[in-house]
């Protein structure tokens, strides 16, 4: 049975598409047939992060409107044969997404034996975001350690609990997980960022992982490679941990503690 996972946030620019790409890639690395769907109609950047922008011929809206089949629109990932991308349209209006159309596509993906359907949601509460959230079984709520980002994430949690199909049907509620990105223990220690404990106290949902602040994310994006493929980097390890925890593995949180430099490092310019 396919599991629909929405990757969402209340605020833009928090690393949501980066997280969608790496989360989907991590599932595929473990042998799960996975598709990642871009719900950000009009902007479309998932295909850039995944490195397949030149191969886009048909998109999500084309499929909904019957202008192309799902097989025509799906793009197989360059690195993982069991990972596929369904890109968004850059030229259509967000209202091109209808609930009936989205449901039809999701049902067809299930029939194609996808185990995980990852929905890369636009930020906030616009049409695409509400559509992505409505059909979700699980939600990765992506936030930064900033007051505005955490506040907006709290609003998204309210929508997930009230405006989803699971809420309407009184099913088991959506499983919500907190994914904290761009975390800097040093900046937290200096009072420039909210601490892990602060954020957990405010949102009160299960923490699935923390990714460190890293220039590697931008490098990976510029190369069109999900950052989980940047082997031996802290941020790639963090995303691998996140996928592991989602699949039920016990893994300790990493990259959350600040170690002050010792005297030797301070004397000789260490950071």
C-alpha positions, 0 to 999 in steps of 0.5 A: 500500500502506497504511503503519501508523504507531504513535505510542507512548511508555512514559510518559503525558503526553509529548504523544503524542496531540498528536503523533498529531493533528498528524502525521496532519494534516500527512500529509493536508495533503500530499494523503495519504488518512490516518486516525488511530485512537484505541487508548486505550479507556476514556479517549479524548481524540484526538477532543477534540484533533481537535475532533470530540468532539460528532460521535462516535456509534460508535467503534472497539469498536463496529466490532470487535464488529459493532455499527456499520460502519467507515463509520458510525464514521469521522469526517471532519476539519473542516479536511482532507477526506482526514483521518478519525478513528476514536475510541475508546470511553469506556465499554468495557474495554480488553480489548474490543480483540482482535487479530483484531478490530483486524486486521479493522479495519486490513485494512478501512481498507487496502481503503478506500485509506487511505495512512497509518493512524496509531495513537494508542497509550495509554502503557505496555504495556497491551492497547491499546498492545500492539495498536497496536504489534503491527501497526505498520510504523513507530513514532514513539516520543515522549519528553520530555527527562527521565530517566524518560521516556527510560528508559520509551521504551527499554522500548517499543523492546524491545517493538517489536523483540520483540512485533510481527508483523514480529518474529514473521515475521522481516520487515523490522523496524519503522522506529523514529523518535524524536520529542522533545517539550517541549524547552527549550534554555535549560533544557538549558543550565541542567542541568534537562533531558537534552540532545539528544545524551544522549537520542540516545546512550541510545536510539540510534534515528533522530531525526525531530524536536524540538518546542519547549516552548510554551504554544501546544500547550495553546491548540490543544488547548483550541480542538480544533485540531491544533497543526500548524494554528497557523500561523507558530508554532515548534511548528507548524513543528516538526511540519511538519518532522517530517512532511517528514522522515518522507516523505524530505525533508532538513530541518535540526533546528530549535529545539535551540540556546540563544542567550544574550541579549545585553547590550542584552536583559539590560539592558532586560529581554529574555529 
